[in-house]
Amino acid sequence: MKIQRSLAASAAVIPALLIASPKETLDLIYATQQFNEVAMAPDGRHVAWAEARPNLDRTPSANASIYLCDIAGGAPRRISGEDAALCDEHGLSWSPDGRQLAFLSDRQLKQQPQLYLAPAAGGAPRMLTNLSGFLASPRWSPDGRTIALLNIAETRDAAGPVEAAAHESGEVAEHIAEARLVLVDAATGAARTISPPDIYVYEYDWSPDSRQIAFISAPGSGDSNWWLARLSAIETMTGTVHELYRPRAQIAVPRWSPDGRQIAFIQGLMSDAGSTGGDIWTVPSSGGPARNLTPGRMSSPSWLHWQPESGRLLFSEFANGGCSVGELDTADGRATTLWQGYERIDTGNGGEELSLSLAADGKTTALVRRSFLQPPEVFLGPIGRWRPLTRANGNLKPLWGRAESVQWTSDGFHVQGWLIYPRDFDPLKRYPLVVHIHGGPAGQATPGWGGMASSLAAEGYFVFEPNPRGSYGQGEAFTAANVRDFGYGDLRDILNGLEHVLGAYPVDARRLGVCGWSYGGYMTMWALTQTGRFRAAMAGAGIANWQSYYGQNMIDQWMIPYFGASAYDDPSVYARSSPINFIKRVSTPTLIMVGDSDKECPAPQSYEYWHALRALGVETKLVVYENEGHGFRNPAHIEDSLVRTVDWFDAHLR
């Protein structure tokens, strides 16, 4: 049974315990075993992973357990013991000799994680630290004596702009909590903070001699100032900081070369911290000019690893809707593709996209693979010759149809997208279609398991997922092609792709919908002001008015690279892309959803669009989810938002 539809304009705050009617696709998603992280031991003898058990009862939970497996044979074992209570375990990092696994867990001090060590040969883990606050990203020094990690001492809450904002009252003042580098003695657990108190550290990497750490940081608020971050190095004994590079764009994934002479990183136009794409750059570790190793590359490198013997850079990248792994000669810039595929690969550790975990030989790898048709599993082996290590989801089958890569040209650009077929597809029938626009804009619709698009396809829709200009996968110039042009060229790319699909597939052009979240929510709001093609829409966490948004969101620094100036210095460039300035053109029934504590796309933006549609007599509904940020965490809210979306399109496109 579906949620009862109400076509009258209304606003509602969803109480925390509301549970929507279950759907078959949600049952499949919640039955899927999720692998949050995977880490290969340097000696190649063991692999560890963190898994979150299937959430069949839909309860909010951060529980994950770490398992360790001897690659030579034997069953995986839970390092906390099979009878231990559930807890939150993550942050896997192997010692250089492969004998110990460091990780973070709240197994003893509930809600306060600490750093633990577990012997690879077996035995109870040992709590190493007694720190307070948020901990993340443990990493061993190459000499095996020290473990570095990031610590926000003032709070235990998860960090990042997608998390829910605190509710404020009284006099409002900016409270800045910095993520700082902490060094922990691996033998004694003695900890000392080495990074300055006035900067927020985002990512880091040890020098090969263990005497320095390269890190990316910025002063002030961690959520907002990542877009201003610089590359520095700190001496581990003295705490002396040397700034190495002030980038022209955003930087991520710093990696120190094996000879200690260079630091590699990704630099490019990035709209979100943690969603990495750009070109591969290096800078001398002693300071000096940076060098772009991949100018003009028609893809988006996202992750790096120096190969210890050859000195080449192993990298992974977004490429034309899929991903690939390659190797780069840093001397002449020549790259060789080692593997490419239409799927998603990662290790989860550190939040790095498309990452691999490698043994010290630079050849043996571990990773999680997933695609439209393959649920996630842990794989091992040489690059491109991986074999499955786990088969936890072997009995799960997709409820949606097959997917095809669709390619077209638009304004001289090569553009790619995905078309997911409806469940039980019949070529003699014509189907409704929903355009699902990804967030970002710097991101890529990539094959995955489950989610909004797959769920709509399981309900009988063609789903079109375009990667318009501004996306990853076609090179840095393509990613930057929507700068100062939001809603114009990118919408043309989407509509040209839609015309291609309508001409080649059995889609009913009278039954078209559009939806998206974040930048996809904005593009949905914008599209309705520019075309009447769509009969229904869902705008999730969208942006109605760029000028008011500039003063409402908590990450305003991301806007400067895209708009070229603040809303106060150049209001016209913000006004020309604001849906609210063209709102009287909208006639499409629109469902709007948002979290009440969203830092990135605050709820007032959704209220503003909804209020305008109501005033104009356009059918609309606004749903606000309690205590949710930009990324929903409560399974009941995730389920409710998906069911409402399907019901909305069913009501208008069936």
Buried (B, 14 or more C-beta within 10 A) or exposed (E): EEBEEEEEBEBEEBEEEBEBEEBEBBEBBBBBBBBBBBBBBBBBBBBBBBBBEBBEEBEEBBBBBBBBBBBEEEEBBBBBEEEEEBBBBBBBBBBBEBBBBBBBBBBEEEEBBBBBBBBBEEEEBEBBBEBBBBBBBBBBBBEBBBBBBBBBBEEBEBBBBBBBBEEEEEEEEEEBBBBBBBBBBBEEBEBEBBBBEEBBBBBBBBBBEBBBBBBBBBBBBBBBBBBBBBBBBBBBEEBEBEEBBEBEBBBBBBBBBBEBEBBBBBBBBBBBBBBBBBBBBBBBBEEEEBBBBBEEBBBBBBBBBBBBEEBBBBBBBBBBBBBBBBBBBBEEBEBEEBBBBBBBBBBBBBBBBBBBBBBBEBEBBBBBBBBBBBBBBBBBBEBEEBEBBBEBBEEBEBBBBEBBEBBBEBEEBEBBBBBBBBBEBEEEEBBBBBBBBBBBBBBBBBBBBBBBBBBBBBBBBBBBBBBBBBBBBBBBEBBBBBBBBBBBBBBBBBBBBBBBBBEEBBBBBEBBBBBBBBBBBBBBBBBBBBBEBBBBBBBBBBBBBBBBBBEBBBBBBBBEBBBEBBBEEEBEBBBBBBBBBBBEEBBBBBBBBBBBBBBBBBBBBBBBBBBBBBEEEBBBBBBBBBBBBBBBBBBBBBBBBBBBBBBBBBBBBE
